[in-house]
Amino acid sequence: MRAAVLGTGAWGTTFATVLADAGCDVALWGRDAAVCAQITTEHRNEARLPGIALPAQLTASTDAARVLAGVDLVAIAIPSQSARATLEPLRALIPAHAVAVSLMKGVELSTDRRMSQVVAEALGLKPDRIAVLSGPNLAREIAERQPTATVVASTSARTARLVATACSSAAFRPYTNSDVVGVELCGAVKNIIAVAVGIAQGRGLGFNTMATVITRGLVEITRLGLALGADAETFPGLAGMGDLMATCASPLSRNHSLGVRIGQGMTLDEAIAATGGTAEGVKTSRPVLELAQRVGVEMPITAAVVGVLHEGLPVEELAPLLLARPRKAEGA
């Protein structure tokens, strides 16, 4: 299978490695010529995956037409808020038979669209040619070939199987799923919960708080997902609890690390600069909260994160707001 990966960041480069390990002929597209040259000639991406040796067969180019020519699969790993503007000029380059898999985890500002919807609109693809991939997938651990699993979701069972086959290897196990809405919402909202956990830990709060925020965060994700038609079985699985645990607990998570820095007193701009890379929870928090308000779902943790990141809420006032809902039975 021939595959293209759009994006030479940590996750894009890592997923290209996964595809290569699974036997695909894969090339990356990126805007930075120096990064593309280093991937192709030195088999490294020191800016995003320092110290990791990439497969010798991986190539990268700034020439999108060259990378996309004749491919069967297009994996998209670019920042969610620039996805539409980046993808629209590439629309005519996507082969008529190719499927697209979104590796992005976010909700678009101004439209509240999930990333599969953005991909469909920007590239002119029908839903049955689109899959989404999400799970406990910290890029560096996967690039080191540590065992992990993920979920590939599509409205088309054939498309889900095709993508799963393309990325299946000894160290990377994909499971298929038809719940695109649930898998995407898990991937988007868990980043916001990870920011909240990071802020709490940056303030010196301990494991009780972390466990509480993770557990109640999963409740928020589940309520929003069910209100939007997702499958309840998705949320305790790899895309839900699995990804939430990894993102909230690991120092490799940019969202968690950014939250810690804010909890320690940095401004948002300082925390973004110190964290490096894209922490999707920052920009995704607002459209997720708007989406929840539109369908009548309470999300106090998400609202508290929005308050701290975007509305000037003092960080010391975050903790009480994390559990701001009225007292009631746990499942209510």
C-alpha positions, 0 to 999 in steps of 0.5 A: 500500500502506498501512503502519504502523511501530511505533517512532519510534527512528532505525531505525523513522523511517528505515524509514518514510522508505524506505516513503514513498519507495517510494510507501507511505501510511505512519504511525508509532506511538510512545509519545512524544507530542512526537516524534510531533508533531514528525514529523507537523508539522515532518517531523523527528525531532531526538532520533534523526535530527538534521538529517534532513528527513523526507517531508512525507507521514509522520505519527506518533501515539501512537494505535495503533488509528488507525495500524494501521487498514486497513494491509497491512504492519506494520513493527516497530522496537522494542527486542527485549527489550521487544517481547513486552510492547509487541506483545501489547496490539496483537494485536487491532488487526492487520488480518486480511490484514496481514503483519508485518516484523520490523526487530529484531535480537536474541534474547529473554532468558529464552526464547532466541526469535528476533524472528520467533518473538516476533512470531508468538506476541505477535501470533498470526500464522502464519509465512507472514505474517511477514518479517524484514529485515536487512543493512548498514542503518545508519539515518542513511546510509539516511535520507540516501538513500545507496545500500544493499541489504538482505535480506527473508526469509520462509517465504512467497515471496509475503510476502517479495515483498510486503515487498520491493516495499513498500520498494524505491526508487532508493536502497534495494534489497531481495533476498528470501530464504527463510532466516529463521533465518540472516538473524535470527541474522546480525542478532542476533550481529553486534551482539555481534561489533561490541561486541568490535571496539569494545572492542578498538579502545578498548584501542588495538588496530589493524586486524589485530585488527579483521579477525581478530575480524570474520572469526572472528565470522562463523565463530561466526555461521555455526556457530550458524546451521548448527546451527539449520538455516540456509542456509550461503549466507546468511552470506557475503551481505548479512545476514551479512558485509555487516551485520557489516562495516558494524556493526563498522567504522562509528562510526554503529553504537551497538554498536561505539561502546559497545564503544569506550567500554568499552574506554576504561574506562567502566562498562557503565552509563556507556557505555550513557548516553554512546552513547544509543539501544539497543545490542542486543548488550548484552542479546542476548549472554547469550541467544545464548551460552545458545543456542549452549551448548544446541546445542553450538557454541563461541563464544569471542568471544561468551563474552568479550563476555558476560564483560566486560559481565555477569560482571566480566571485566576489559577487559584480559583480553578480547583473549586470549579472542577467540581462545581455541579450540584451534589447528586447521585454519581451517575445522575 
